[in-house]
Amino acid sequence: MKSSVLFLAATLAICAGPALAQAQCYQSDQFLVIAQDRTDEVGTDFIIRPPARGKIACLYEPTADDVVISNPGDPLHYEELVGQYLVLTRSTGPEGDLVIYDLANYSFSPMLDVGASDDIVVTEDSVTYWQELIRGSELNCDTYAENTGYDLGSMIYEERVLDLATQTVAATGETQCLSTQ
């Protein structure tokens, strides 16, 4: 009896096939973004549409009228949708990139694509982030010895602010040294 139950469970698991990822919907007053994690690799695919009126059918089913951001091998992940700006990160590990699309320009190439730490603050007016600047060394990183003791590298990051109204980036003058793998 026990072996037939195990056989039945194994058969059901094989027949069930791969699980489909659940779509997630995000909407601003200007755009609807439908995101779905990839099941066969790291990353998320995105459908960009005009904002929905009423109840949203949150299904990842691209149509001919949709713009799709889907780059196999590019591990993009959703962070925030603020107005016309889609804020994403690109990463398969501790270090990554900040990637921001201006959806209103319809070019759908990133307006910002930089190496950055995962400490990102998005508001209605700005995106504050820490951008990779230079490699850390004994001279510029107070945790360099500790980092190398754990077989980690060091990177100096500079705090920057993207003003969404003007699409300009300004450095705040603040820096920090973080460990890297």
C-alpha positions as CSV (number, residue, x, y, z in Angstrom):
1,M,0.0,0.0,0.0
2,K,2.8,2.4,1.0
3,S,4.6,1.9,-2.3
4,S,1.5,2.5,-4.4
5,V,0.9,5.8,-2.6
6,L,4.5,6.8,-3.3
7,F,4.1,5.8,-6.9
8,L,0.9,7.8,-7.2
9,A,2.5,10.9,-5.6
10,A,5.5,10.6,-8.0
11,T,3.2,10.2,-11.0
12,L,1.2,13.3,-10.0
13,A,4.4,15.3,-9.6
14,I,5.6,14.4,-13.0
15,C,2.3,15.0,-14.7
16,A,1.8,18.4,-13.0
17,G,4.7,19.9,-15.0
18,P,6.5,23.1,-14.1
19,A,4.6,25.6,-12.0
20,L,3.7,28.8,-13.8
21,A,4.8,32.1,-12.2
22,Q,2.1,34.3,-10.9
23,A,1.8,37.7,-12.5
24,Q,2.1,40.9,-10.4
25,C,0.5,44.1,-11.5
26,Y,1.6,47.7,-10.7
27,Q,-0.2,50.8,-11.9
28,S,0.5,54.5,-11.9
29,D,-1.7,57.2,-13.3
30,Q,0.2,56.8,-16.6
31,F,1.0,53.1,-17.0
32,L,0.1,49.6,-16.1
33,V,3.0,47.2,-15.7
34,I,2.4,43.4,-15.6
35,A,5.4,41.5,-14.3
36,Q,6.1,37.8,-14.3
37,D,9.1,36.0,-12.9
38,R,10.8,33.7,-15.3
39,T,10.4,30.0,-14.4
40,D,13.5,28.8,-16.3
41,E,16.0,31.4,-15.4
42,V,16.6,34.4,-13.0
43,G,14.7,37.6,-13.9
44,T,11.4,39.1,-14.6
45,D,9.5,40.0,-17.9
46,F,7.4,43.1,-18.1
47,I,4.3,44.1,-20.2
48,I,3.8,47.9,-20.4
49,R,0.3,49.1,-21.1
50,P,-1.8,52.3,-20.7
51,P,-3.4,52.4,-17.2
52,A,-6.4,50.1,-16.7
53,R,-9.8,51.5,-15.8
54,G,-11.8,49.5,-13.3
55,K,-10.8,46.0,-12.3
56,I,-7.4,44.7,-13.6
57,A,-7.1,41.3,-15.1
58,C,-3.6,40.6,-13.9
59,L,-2.5,38.1,-16.5
60,Y,0.8,38.0,-18.3
61,E,-0.5,37.6,-21.8
62,P,1.2,40.1,-24.2
63,T,-0.9,41.5,-27.1
64,A,0.2,43.2,-30.3
65,D,-0.4,46.6,-28.7
66,D,1.8,46.0,-25.7
67,V,5.4,46.9,-25.2
68,V,7.3,44.0,-23.6
69,I,10.6,44.4,-21.7
70,S,12.0,40.8,-21.8
71,N,15.6,40.2,-22.3
72,P,16.5,36.5,-21.7
73,G,19.7,36.3,-19.7
74,D,19.1,39.8,-18.2
75,P,18.1,39.2,-14.6
76,L,15.9,42.3,-14.1
77,H,13.7,42.6,-11.0
78,Y,10.9,45.1,-10.2
79,E,11.5,47.8,-7.6
80,E,8.9,50.5,-8.2
81,L,6.7,52.2,-10.7
82,V,6.4,56.0,-10.1
83,G,4.5,58.0,-12.7
84,Q,6.2,57.3,-16.0
85,Y,9.4,55.7,-14.5
86,L,9.9,52.0,-14.1
87,V,12.6,51.3,-11.5
88,L,14.3,47.9,-11.8
89,T,17.4,46.2,-10.4
90,R,19.6,43.8,-12.3
91,S,21.3,41.1,-10.1
92,T,22.0,37.5,-9.6
93,G,23.9,38.1,-6.4
94,P,24.9,40.7,-3.8
95,E,26.1,43.3,-6.4
96,G,23.9,44.6,-9.1
97,D,22.7,47.5,-11.2
98,L,20.0,50.1,-11.0
99,V,18.0,50.3,-14.3
100,I,15.4,53.0,-14.8
101,Y,13.1,53.2,-17.8
102,D,11.3,56.4,-18.8
103,L,8.1,54.7,-20.2
104,A,6.8,58.0,-21.6
105,N,9.5,58.3,-24.3
106,Y,8.6,54.9,-25.8
107,S,12.2,54.2,-26.8
108,F,12.3,51.5,-24.1
109,S,16.0,51.6,-23.6
110,P,17.0,52.5,-20.1
111,M,17.5,56.2,-19.2
112,L,19.8,55.1,-16.4
113,D,21.7,51.8,-16.1
114,V,24.5,51.9,-13.5
115,G,26.3,49.6,-11.0
116,A,24.7,50.4,-7.7
117,S,24.2,48.9,-4.2
118,D,20.7,47.5,-3.3
119,D,20.1,50.5,-1.0
120,I,17.6,52.4,-3.2
121,V,15.0,55.0,-2.1
122,V,12.2,55.9,-4.5
123,T,9.9,58.8,-3.9
124,E,7.4,60.6,-6.2
125,D,10.1,63.1,-7.1
126,S,13.4,61.3,-7.0
127,V,15.4,58.1,-6.8
128,T,18.3,58.1,-4.3
129,Y,20.9,55.3,-4.8
130,W,24.6,54.5,-4.1
131,Q,26.5,54.2,-7.4
132,E,29.7,52.2,-7.8
133,L,32.6,54.7,-8.0
134,I,36.0,53.0,-7.6
135,R,37.5,49.9,-6.1
136,G,38.2,50.1,-2.4
137,S,41.8,49.9,-1.1
138,E,43.7,50.3,2.2
139,L,43.9,54.0,1.5
140,N,40.2,54.8,0.9
141,C,38.2,52.0,2.7
142,D,38.1,51.7,6.5
143,T,36.8,48.1,6.3
144,Y,39.2,47.0,3.6
145,A,41.3,44.7,6.0
146,E,38.1,43.2,7.4
147,N,36.6,42.6,3.9
148,T,39.8,40.9,2.6
149,G,40.0,38.8,5.8
150,Y,36.7,37.3,4.7
151,D,37.9,36.9,1.1
152,L,35.7,39.8,0.0
153,G,36.5,42.7,-2.2
154,S,35.8,46.4,-1.5
155,M,34.0,49.0,-3.5
156,I,33.5,52.7,-2.9
157,Y,30.0,53.9,-3.6
158,E,28.8,57.5,-4.0
159,E,25.3,58.6,-3.1
160,R,23.4,60.1,-6.0
161,V,20.0,61.5,-6.5
162,L,18.0,61.3,-9.8
163,D,15.6,64.2,-10.0
164,L,12.6,62.7,-11.9
165,A,11.2,66.1,-13.0
166,T,14.5,67.2,-14.7
167,Q,16.0,63.7,-15.3
168,T,19.3,64.9,-13.9
169,V,21.6,63.1,-11.5
170,A,23.5,64.9,-8.8
171,A,26.0,63.5,-6.3
172,T,25.4,64.3,-2.7
173,G,29.1,64.1,-1.8
174,E,28.6,61.2,0.6
175,T,30.6,58.0,0.0
176,Q,30.7,54.6,1.6
177,C,32.9,51.5,1.3
178,L,31.0,48.2,1.0
179,S,32.2,44.6,0.8
180,T,31.8,42.8,-2.6
181,Q,32.0,39.2,-3.7
